[in-house]
């Protein structure tokens, strides 16, 4: 079974593409582990997490990035998998 991928510090766009492939594989193999297994719910969750992410960064003690990195995009996709 494909495990849920994790972000890699300093990841590049190819690392992100690999992470997306791993997310797709994980969804196919273990849809029960996804809170948002269909596109509608996934996109709704992605939007909600994006709107709420200043709180995530505040809790981490980090500034909200002005420009998204590949790693931030990966974090957003991973969060949308389970964010309610």
C-alpha positions, 0 to 999 in steps of 0.5 A: 500500500502506498503511504501518505507522502510527506513534503521534502524541505527544499522540494522542487517541481519534480518532487511535487509531481512525484508527491501528487502521483503518490497522493493519487496512488494512496487515494486509489489504494486507501480511500477510507483514509481520505476525509475528502476522497472526491474532487468536489470535497477535496477542492472545497477543503483546499479552498478552506485550508488556503483561507485559514492557513495564516493560523497554521503559520501562526501556530508554527511561529512562522510568517505567512509566505508572500510567494508560495513555494513548491513545498507550500503547494505540497502542504496545501494538497496534503492538508486538503486530503483531510481538512474539514 
